[in-house]
Amino acid sequence: MQFGKSNFTLLNENLSDKLIATLNEFEISEIDFKKLCELISQILSEYQCTYESENHLDEQRIINAIKYMDTNFEKVLSLEEVAEKCFLSPTRFLHLFKEKTDLTFRRYQLWNKIIQSLPFLVKNSITETAYKFGFSDSSHYTRTFKETFGVTPKFLLQKT
C-alpha cells in the first residue's frame, strides 16, 4: 500500500484500507488532526478486539501485561517490572509476549507511546511531546513516529 510517497504493509488488509482512507481524508483536509486522532484510535481499538478474538489471545498473563503497559504508558517500564507483574521470568515473558502478540516487548512500548502521544501532539511541540512520552529526544520520537505511521509528526502538524 502507498500513502503519499511512503510504502507500508500492515498485518490486515481491512485495517490497512481503513487507515489509508482516514489518512487520505486528512491529507485532502476533509478532517482535522483531532478527528484524525479519534478515528485512528477507534480503528486500532476495533482491530485489537478482532486480532485478539481471531488469534485467541488467551494467555491472561500477557493480557494483564498489555493492560499494565497501557495504563502506565507515561512511565518507563522495565522488562523486569512487567515480567514480575505477570509472575514470569524476564526471558520467559519476552518469549511468551512475542509468541502471543507477534511484537517485541520494546516495539509494543514504542507503539503504545506513539499512539498515546497523538492528542498531546496537537497542542504541543514535537520536542515537548517526545520528552512527555519518554523519548530521549525529538529525533527518536520522529523516527519512531515515521516507522509507525509512514509520515513524520511535522507532516501531520502542517496539516492542522
N, C-alpha and C positions, 0 to 999 in steps of 0.2 A: 504494500500500500504506500501511497505517497501523499504527504501533506506539504504543500509549498515545495521546497527543494529537498526536503528530507524524506528518506525512505525508512520505513519501520515495519516490523512484523509483530503481531500480537498473538496471544495464545488462542483467541477465539475470534472467528470471523465476524460474528454478530456484534461482539464488543468493539472490534476494530471499526466496523461500519458506523456504529453509534457515535464513537469518539470522533471519527473523522468528520461526520456530518455536523457534530457540535462545534468542532474547531473551525470548520468551513463557515458556519453561521457567524462565528466570532470574527473570522477573517474578513468577511464582507460587511461587518458592522450591523448584523441583524440582532445581535445580543451584546450586552456589555460584559465586562470582566466579572462582575459579581454574579451575573446569571450563568456565565461560563463555569465558574467555580461550583455553583449549585448543581448544574446539570452533570458535570463530571463526577461530582461526589455521588449523585443519585445513580448514575450509570455504574460506577465502580461498586457501589453498595449492592445493586442488583446482581452484578457479576459475581461478587463474593458469595452471595447466597446460592446462586446457580452452581458456582465452582464447588462449594462445599457439598452440595447435595449430589452433584454428578460424580465427584471424586471421593465421596464417602469419607470426608474428613472426620473420622470417628475417633480420633485419638484425643481424648479430653485434655491430656496434659499439654498438647500443642495448642488446642483451642484456648486453654487458660493462658498460655504464654502469649498468644496473639492479643487476647483481651488485655493482659497486663501491659504489653508494649503499647497498645493503642491508648490506654488510659494514661500512661506515663511517657508519652512521646516527647514531652518537653525536657525530660532528663536524659542524660547519657546513661543508658543501662548496660551494665557489663554482662558478658556471657554468663559468668558465674552467678550473678544475681537472678537472671531469668531462669537459668537451669535449676537453681535452688528452689524457685517458686514451683517448679514442675516436679520436684523430687527426683531429678536426674543428674547424672554427672555431666559436666560441660561437653565432653566428647560424645556421649550418648545423645544429649539434647541436640547438638549440631547435626548428627546423623539423622535423627528422627525428624527434626524440623525440615531438613532438606527433602527427606523421603516423602513427607506428607504435604509439603507446600510447593515443591519444585523451586524454592527460593533459598538462598543462603540467609542465615541469620542477619548478617550485615546488610545485604541487599534489601531485606524486608524493612529494617530500621530506616534506611535511607529513603525508601519509597514512602514509608509512613510519614516521615518528617516532611517530605516534599508535599504530599497531599495535604497534610495539616497546615502547611505554611501558606497555601494559596489565599485564604481570606485575609491573612495578615499582610501579605504582599501588596494587596490592593491599596492600602493606606500608608505603607512604609517603604523605605528604600530597600534595595536588594541587600545591601550590607547589613542593615538593621534586621532584616528577615533572616539572613544567614546566621547571625550571632544568636538571635532569639531562639532559633530551632536547632542549635547545637552544631552548626557547621564551623569549621576552623576559620574560614574567610569567605568572601563573596565569590571568589573563583571556584572554590569547592562546591558551593551551593549552585552556581550557574552550570558547572559541568554536570552535576548530578541531575539538575532540572532538565538539561538538554538530553541526557541519556534517558530520562523518564518520559518526556513529552515530545522530544524531537525538535523543540524550539527553545530559545533562551527566555528567561524571565523578562529580559529587556524587550524582546519582541512582543510579549503579551502586554507589558506595561505601555508600550507605544500605542497599542490598540485601545487603551482605556481613555 
